[in-house]
C-alpha cells in the first residue's frame, strides 16, 4: 500500500495510483477516493454529480477527521481526490514533526503556515521560524505555501480618546520573501501581510497566487507569473492585465466597489475567453449580461453581492439581464433574491446545473426547486472556514466546495 502512495506522490496529477489504492483498501475509504477523483475530472451528468456530492459530504462528516490523521496537529485540512492535500499547521510544529506529518498525510502538497504572529512583550518568532522552514529538507515536498501574518503587534494607549488603543505593527513579510528565494519549485503561493510581492524572485512556476498583501505594483507582479492559472485579489485594478492562461479568478473586495462597468471590463479582458471559475465577494450589480461573454464559465459564486435594488433599477429588470451561460454547471445563488426571483433563476439555469448552492439565501430555503434543478441543491448554513490554498490541478473543485474541515 505504501508503494502505491509513493507512486501517487511522484505523479500527483495522475489518478491511476490513487484508484488502485482505493480498490485495494475498499470500503468507505476507497469509495471516498473514487468519488473525489470522479468529481475532480468533471463531465458527469448533473444527476450523477449530485449523487456523488451528497455522498462525499456524508463521508467527510462521518470520517473526515479520522481519515485526515492530523487531528491535534492541524487546525484544518482540505481533501482533494481522496487524500489530504492542504493543511493549516503551526510552522514550528510542522518543521519539528514533518516526518510524522508526511507519514500521516503522504500526499500533503500545501501548507498554511500558522503561528508566526506575536503580540506585545512576546519575542518575535516570524523570521526565526521561517528560516527554519525554508532551510528544512521537507520544504521540497511542498508545492504550495501560504504564510499567515508574519508580524509582531504591540498594542498601546493612543491617548487621543478615553481608553483608545493603537497598534504598532512590525511586518516580516519582506523577510519571508527573501527567505523564500530558494523555493523556486512552488506552484501555489500566498501571504497575508505587508510585502512587495512583485519583487519576489521565486514566482516563475507559480500557477495559483493569493497575494493578500499591501501590494503596490500588481502589473509588475503578474508579469512575473508566466504559469498563472488562478488568482484571488482584493482589488479590481488588475482585471485588464490578467493573462489568457487564467482559469480561476476570485475578487474578495473590501468594499462594494465592483459595479457593472467592472464586469464589462472583465468581459473585455484577455482572460475572458479562458476563465472557468469566478467568485465575487462584495459587489453591487444591476446588469450581468456581460457574464454571457465568458464562454467557458463553469462555476459562478456571488457572495455578499447586491443584485439590482427595489428602486433603480428594480430587481425584475436585473433578472432580465441574466445571459445564456451554456458552460455553467455550478452556481452559488445571491442572498437578496425574492422567492419568486429565485424560482426564475432555477428555471433559467437549473436544467444544466450540477450544483445550486442556496446556503446563504435564507429566504429561498423553503422553496420547492428540486424539480427545476438537474443536480444537487445545498441548503442550510455555509461553513465558516476559509478555504486553504491548494495546488489544484486535474480540474480542481470550485472555490466554495467544502472539502475543508476542522480537525
Secondary structure, DSSP 8 states (H G I E B T S, - for coil): -HHHHHHHHHTTT-SHHHHHHHHHH-HHHHHHHHHHHHHHH----HHHHHHHHHHHHHHHHHHHHHHH--BTTEEEEEEETTEEEEEEEEHHHHHHTHHHHHHHSTT--EEEEE---EETTS---HHHHHHHHHHSGGGGG-SEEEEE--EEEEEEE--SSTT-EEEEEEE-HHHHHHHGGG-TT-SEEEEEB---GGG-S--TT--EEE--B--S-HHHHHHT-TT--EEEES-STTGGG--TT--EEEEE-SSS---HHHHHHHHHSGGGGT--EEEEEEEEES--GGGGG-TT--EEEEEEEEESBSSSSBHHHHHTT----TT--EEE--TT--HHHHHHHHHHHGGG-SEEE-TT-GGGTT---GGG-SSEEE-S-------------SS---TT---EEE-
